[in-house]
Amino acid sequence: MAQIDRQRVQCSFHRGAGEYDQHTPVQQRVLRQLLQALGQLPLAADARVLDIGCGTGRLLELVKQHFPGTALTGLDLTPNMLQQAAARLGENARLVQGDAEQLPFADNSFQLVLSSSTFQWLDNLQHCFEEAGRVLEPEGRFLFSLFGEGTLFELRESWHQALLNTGRSDGTTHNGTHRFHGSEQVRHALELTGFREIAVWSGLEQVWYQDVPHLLQAIKRIGAGTARPPSGGGLGWRRVLHEMAAVYYERFGTPDGVPVSYRVIYATGRR
């Protein structure tokens, strides 16, 4: 897996924070699925809850609505996301800027750690899960989702073919699109970090756009610019972009538009 440029991810989500909720239908569906799974877990009425990668605070807002006695903490890497969360949550949550790989909290601080649509942007799942386990109390629960292997496969295949068609690739090099973790990687990382009662499951979500430019713009607006190769500039890359759109239409287009697919991995474990 190519190393993820964390600074690029941070800048991308920082720019996209203001419009994030308007352009994330899949992420909003995932939050509902997470909330449903949370309802199946034992949770003390006054539990201390951490959301890693809290974004605009929507998951914490839902937790507060359904579990009003909980003490909520949100962590995010980007200041603009935290500003959006603060506007949404007011005094209902403590918000902290920080890194999922170096959580700025003491050991045994929380009874529940949540995360939604965040860990796909991190290279080292095991280290992130170790940090989640460290800040959990003994017997505490970890519940999260991430986009997994198969996400944006239409875009990946179309870029690959466009690079071949334009002589930019010989078929043996990576095309620059983001590589996603698989379900077994997630399970293995949880096992290595000592979680038990592990459950991992997945679902497929799709969003439809009227054309490829609108699809690419939507990906950019939510801050996920790292999910597509850089344009590179110049006429050569414009040709690749036009070729990619043509391939996308040919392979995946319908009279109703073009789809983009997300494989969502859900997982839970007990410390």
Phi and psi in degrees as a GROMACS rama.xvg file:
@    title "Ramachandran Plot"
@    xaxis  label "Phi"
@    yaxis  label "Psi"
@TYPE xy
-63.4573  142.653  ALA-2
-66.1941  137.725  GLN-3
-83.8375  134.109  ILE-4
-81.4577  98.019  ASP-5
-65.4164  -37.096  ARG-6
-65.1375  -38.6069  GLN-7
-65.2551  -40.868  ARG-8
-60.5574  -47.2949  VAL-9
-59.955  -47.6978  GLN-10
-63.0495  -38.9116  CYS-11
-64.4377  -46.136  SER-12
-72.779  -30.6973  PHE-13
-60.6234  -44.4631  HIS-14
-68.4304  -34.7782  ARG-15
-87.7552  0.694603  GLY-16
-58.9204  -42.6941  ALA-17
-63.2969  -29.8385  GLY-18
-109.373  6.39984  GLU-19
-55.3115  -52.4287  TYR-20
-65.2784  -23.9349  ASP-21
-75.9896  -17.6101  GLN-22
-124.763  25.124  HIS-23
-128.437  60.6206  THR-24
-61.4932  -37.7011  PRO-25
-66.5862  -46.0468  VAL-26
-58.6787  -37.0008  GLN-27
-69.1222  -36.0883  GLN-28
-64.2258  -40.7305  ARG-29
-62.6738  -39.988  VAL-30
-58.7487  -40.9796  LEU-31
-64.9548  -38.4451  ARG-32
-65.6489  -40.9288  GLN-33
-63.5196  -41.896  LEU-34
-63.2958  -38.4948  LEU-35
-63.1995  -43.799  GLN-36
-64.8675  -37.3041  ALA-37
-61.8435  -35.0835  LEU-38
-63.826  -17.6867  GLY-39
-90.2684  -5.91647  GLN-40
-99.6968  146.896  LEU-41
-69.7452  127.042  PRO-42
-140.052  120.497  LEU-43
-63.1559  146.643  ALA-44
-59.568  -30.4416  ALA-45
-109.989  28.7823  ASP-46
-61.4836  144.835  ALA-47
-89.6939  123.548  ARG-48
-122.76  133.43  VAL-49
-115.373  132.893  LEU-50
-110.743  113.231  ASP-51
-86.3891  123.104  ILE-52
75.5236  50.1689  GLY-53
-69.1174  -15.8363  CYS-54
57.6731  -129.176  GLY-55
-83.7339  4.33293  THR-56
87.0956  9.78713  GLY-57
-64.6625  -41.3929  ARG-58
-64.6809  -43.0737  LEU-59
-62.5277  -37.1994  LEU-60
-61.2066  -44.0857  GLU-61
-65.9574  -40.2663  LEU-62
-60.9646  -43.2658  VAL-63
-64.064  -36.993  LYS-64
-65.3507  -39.7522  GLN-65
-91.785  -23.8953  HIS-66
-133.604  73.6761  PHE-67
-64.1178  -20.2111  PRO-68
-85.7698  -4.92015  GLY-69
-71.4572  150.479  THR-70
-100.305  115.767  ALA-71
-104.263  137.74  LEU-72
-130.518  133.712  THR-73
-118.413  137.61  GLY-74
-123.636  134.663  LEU-75
-148.241  154.984  ASP-76
-80.5625  -22.6115  LEU-77
-111.332  128.632  THR-78
-59.6219  -39.7495  PRO-79
-64.7531  -37.4532  ASN-80
-62.3667  -42.8446  MET-81
-65.5138  -33.3579  LEU-82
-64.1143  -42.5115  GLN-83
-63.2544  -41.5175  GLN-84
-64.6982  -40.2359  ALA-85
-63.5012  -40.5961  ALA-86
-64.0812  -34.3097  ALA-87
-78.6608  -40.9306  ARG-88
-99.1593  -22.0477  LEU-89
57.839  -126.153  GLY-90
-87.2421  5.44318  GLU-91
-82.1098  -3.34504  ASN-92
-154.185  149.499  ALA-93
-90.9764  128.488  ARG-94
-117.511  131.937  LEU-95
-132.343  134.044  VAL-96
-85.0963  129.807  GLN-97
-177.294  177.638  GLY-98
-106.709  134.509  ASP-99
-62.5991  -23.6538  ALA-100
-88.0696  -7.27657  GLU-101
-144.942  73.1368  GLN-102
-65.0788  128.78  LEU-103
-86.0556  49.4772  PRO-104
-133.64  152.599  PHE-105
-71.731  161.094  ALA-106
-57.4947  148.425  ASP-107
59.5003  37.0105  ASN-108
-88.0283  -21.7692  SER-109
-134.493  154.083  PHE-110
-97.3436  -16.3116  GLN-111
-144.79  130.39  LEU-112
-116.412  126.537  VAL-113
-115.952  158.691  LEU-114
-162.293  141.515  SER-115
-135.093  125.915  SER-116
54.2236  42.3104  SER-117
-122.86  -46.1119  THR-118
-67.0751  -14.215  PHE-119
-66.5492  -17.0335  GLN-120
-92.5129  7.50125  TRP-121
-114.997  138.907  LEU-122
-73.9646  -45.5391  ASP-123
-105.064  90.9844  ASN-124
-63.5759  -40.7657  LEU-125
-59.4516  -42.9579  GLN-126
-66.1634  -40.1305  HIS-127
-62.2916  -41.4979  CYS-128
-70.2121  -34.0284  PHE-129
-61.006  -42.2124  GLU-130
-64.7665  -41.8659  GLU-131
-61.1902  -43.3292  ALA-132
-64.972  -36.2441  GLY-133
-62.9497  -41.7529  ARG-134
-84.6184  -7.98163  VAL-135
-81.9438  145.364  LEU-136
-68.951  156.519  GLU-137
-53.5661  135.658  PRO-138
75.6092  1.83526  GLU-139
-67.3522  160.888  GLY-140
-110.471  145.124  ARG-141
-121.804  123.003  PHE-142
-136.47  127.885  LEU-143
-156.166  166.849  PHE-144
-133.547  155.338  SER-145
-153.459  157.761  LEU-146
-78.5044  130.726  PHE-147
-115.146  -176.152  GLY-148
-51.739  130.267  GLU-149
105.989  -15.2813  GLY-150
-65.8009  135.647  THR-151
58.1223  31.6562  LEU-152
-63.5362  -32.1312  PHE-153
-61.6521  -42.7455  GLU-154
-67.1475  -43.2578  LEU-155
-60.1955  -47.8323  ARG-156
-64.6476  -37.8062  GLU-157
-69.5902  -41.6401  SER-158
-61.2542  -44.4067  TRP-159
-58.4562  -47.1798  HIS-160
-68.8054  -37.2502  GLN-161
-64.4264  -39.6672  ALA-162
-65.0736  -38.3864  LEU-163
-65.0755  -46.1856  LEU-164
-63.8663  -29.446  ASN-165
-100.681  6.62997  THR-166
74.8294  17.6173  GLY-167
-88.5806  -7.72903  ARG-168
-149.412  148.806  SER-169
-99.6156  8.05293  ASP-170
91.4374  -4.71981  GLY-171
-106.748  -9.79452  THR-172
-104.732  153.359  THR-173
-66.6977  138.663  HIS-174
-85.94  2.65911  ASN-175
96.7387  -14.0936  GLY-176
-73.7311  158.999  THR-177
-66.4519  139.888  HIS-178
-101.467  133.46  ARG-179
-106.735  151.015  PHE-180
-71.2182  152.737  HIS-181
-99.4542  165.487  GLY-182
-58.5232  -40.8651  SER-183
-68.1295  -34.2445  GLU-184
-61.1949  -42.3803  GLN-185
-63.2365  -49.0143  VAL-186
-59.8667  -45.4953  ARG-187
-62.7473  -41.688  HIS-188
-63.7269  -39.0417  ALA-189
-65.2387  -41.0581  LEU-190
-64.5971  -43.5208  GLU-191
-64.1873  -28.6888  LEU-192
-91.9687  7.02509  THR-193
88.4209  8.61283  GLY-194
-70.6627  151.789  PHE-195
-130.425  175.633  ARG-196
50.7503  45.4023  GLU-197
-78.4362  135.809  ILE-198
-132.947  132.023  ALA-199
-130.877  128.678  VAL-200
-144.982  169.588  TRP-201
-145.559  164.21  SER-202
-148.887  158.3  GLY-203
-107.65  130.336  LEU-204
-122.054  145.41  GLU-205
-131.743  147.154  GLN-206
-126.759  143.012  VAL-207
-111.642  141.222  TRP-208
-127.218  156.871  TYR-209
-70.3702  -26.6582  GLN-210
-161.758  174.501  ASP-211
-65.5013  -42.8644  VAL-212
-56.1762  -40.6223  PRO-213
-66.359  -36.3971  HIS-214
-61.4425  -49.2597  LEU-215
-63.958  -37.335  LEU-216
-65.9181  -38.1608  GLN-217
-64.4227  -41.5288  ALA-218
-62.6666  -40.9338  ILE-219
-66.3594  -40.163  LYS-220
-65.1171  -31.3681  ARG-221
-84.9019  4.85979  ILE-222
89.7223  0.111846  GLY-223
-91.6666  42.7787  ALA-224
-61.6099  -21.2152  GLY-225
-72.6196  -6.20793  THR-226
-84.0678  -0.0278598  ALA-227
-134.192  151.524  ARG-228
-65.6824  152.951  PRO-229
-65.3998  151.221  PRO-230
-66.8942  -31.5599  SER-231
78.8015  -24.1697  GLY-232
78.5456  164.853  GLY-233
84.3403  167.021  GLY-234
-64.524  -32.882  LEU-235
-60.7799  -44.8608  GLY-236
-74.539  -29.4445  TRP-237
-63.396  -38.4816  ARG-238
-63.034  -41.6607  ARG-239
-62.7313  -42.2568  VAL-240
-61.5029  -44.902  LEU-241
-64.7259  -38.3862  HIS-242
-67.0466  -39.8788  GLU-243
-60.442  -44.1864  MET-244
-62.3175  -40.0515  ALA-245
-64.0393  -42.8937  ALA-246
-64.0652  -43.0588  VAL-247
-58.4541  -47.8865  TYR-248
-61.1712  -43.9648  TYR-249
-64.1961  -41.6031  GLU-250
-85.0466  -36.9537  ARG-251
-125.082  -7.94722  PHE-252
-70.7321  148.947  GLY-253
-136.506  170.314  THR-254
-58.7931  -20.8181  PRO-255
-91.1538  -2.70628  ASP-256
124.267  -157.767  GLY-257
-121.625  139.126  VAL-258
-93.5019  157.209  PRO-259
-132.053  132.682  VAL-260
-106.766  144.888  SER-261
-128.263  120.988  TYR-262
-90.5647  113.356  ARG-263
-100.878  122.614  VAL-264
-100.509  129.442  ILE-265
-113.275  147.063  TYR-266
-154.228  153.014  ALA-267
-146.135  154.377  THR-268
-160.819  162.079  GLY-269
-112.072  137.34  ARG-270
